Amino acid sequence: ADEKLTGLMQSFWLPESTGATIEDVLDLRKRLLTNHNIEVFMNPFKNRMVLRLSSQIYNQEEEYIKLIKALKQELYK
């Protein structure tokens, strides 16, 4: 979508290899929470997994960096 339309919320397609079922979503969410203390919204959509972020004033840049590193660890083992 055009950046002017996204506001404070953005969705990201995760790699196809991540899976596309609700079970895949629940598994990745559990690993992120258990292994990295991260909770983030994800959902299967159009045979892909989508991660949705909402940026707010109370979020810190370090938290996004932590999420990126955790996703790399969990998705590319």
C-alpha positions in Angstrom: 0.0 0.0 0.0 1.0 3.6 -0.5 2.9 4.8 2.6 0.3 7.6 3.0 -2.3 5.0 3.7 -0.5 2.9 6.3 -0.5 5.2 9.2 0.9 3.6 12.3 0.2 0.0 11.3 2.0 -2.1 8.7 1.7 -5.7 7.6 4.6 -7.8 6.4 4.6 -11.0 4.4 6.8 -13.6 6.0 8.7 -16.1 3.8 6.5 -18.7 2.1 8.6 -21.4 3.9 7.2 -20.1 7.2 3.9 -21.8 6.5 0.4 -20.7 6.0 -1.9 -22.4 8.5 -3.2 -21.3 11.8 -1.1 -24.1 13.4 2.1 -22.6 11.8 1.1 -19.1 13.2 0.5 -20.5 16.7 3.8 -22.4 16.6 5.8 -19.3 15.6 4.0 -17.1 18.1 4.8 -19.6 20.8 8.5 -19.8 19.9 8.8 -16.0 19.8 7.1 -15.7 23.2 9.0 -18.6 24.8 12.4 -18.0 23.3 12.5 -14.2 23.0 9.7 -12.8 25.2 8.1 -11.3 22.2 4.3 -11.2 21.4 3.3 -10.1 18.0 0.2 -10.5 15.8 0.4 -12.9 12.9 -2.3 -14.5 10.8 -2.5 -16.8 7.8 -3.7 -14.9 4.7 -3.8 -15.9 1.0 -1.6 -18.9 1.6 1.1 -16.9 3.4 1.8 -15.8 6.9 1.4 -12.1 7.6 2.9 -10.2 10.6 1.3 -7.0 11.6 3.1 -4.2 13.5 1.5 -1.2 15.1 4.0 1.5 16.0 3.1 3.7 19.0 5.0 6.3 20.9 5.7 3.8 23.7 7.5 1.4 21.3 11.3 1.7 21.2 13.5 1.2 18.1 15.3 -1.5 20.1 12.1 -3.6 20.3 11.8 -3.7 16.5 15.5 -4.7 16.2 14.9 -7.4 18.8 11.9 -8.7 16.8 13.9 -8.7 13.6 16.7 -10.7 15.2 14.3 -13.1 16.8 12.5 -13.7 13.5 15.8 -14.4 11.7 16.7 -16.9 14.4 13.4 -18.7 14.3 12.9 -18.6 10.6 16.4 -19.4 9.4 17.6 -22.1 11.8 
